[in-house]
């Protein structure tokens, strides 16, 4: 069983902002990995879900929805800047930690690992039902 230190997602995101994420893309990528880690039980599942384009697309769409909520909220408080604005952004997008696409995750976790003969690269493909 996987044991994790419990940390609020918004705290995790703020720590990322303070300690090294120089771009929004860096923050989103780190958040993507954090989210995937929260919905998987082991390294093999993690790899399968991270490499799932359908789960990734779902995540990006849901992230966009939360960013829209943030943009609408911040319009009402235009003087919010700096760390306060960052905190609100992190608080909004961290809501994704409570959402997951069960069917897409189950499908991603079922994928089989195969080896490409010449290169030795591991590739996942959907299982045949």
Secondary structure, 3 states (H helix, E strand, C coil): CCCCCCCCHHHHHHHHHHCCCCCHHHHHHHHHHHHHHHCCCCHHHHHHHHCCHHHHHHHHHHHHHHHHHHHHHHHCCCCCCHHHHHHHHHHHHHHHHHCCCHHHHHHHHHCEEEECCCCCCEEEECCCC
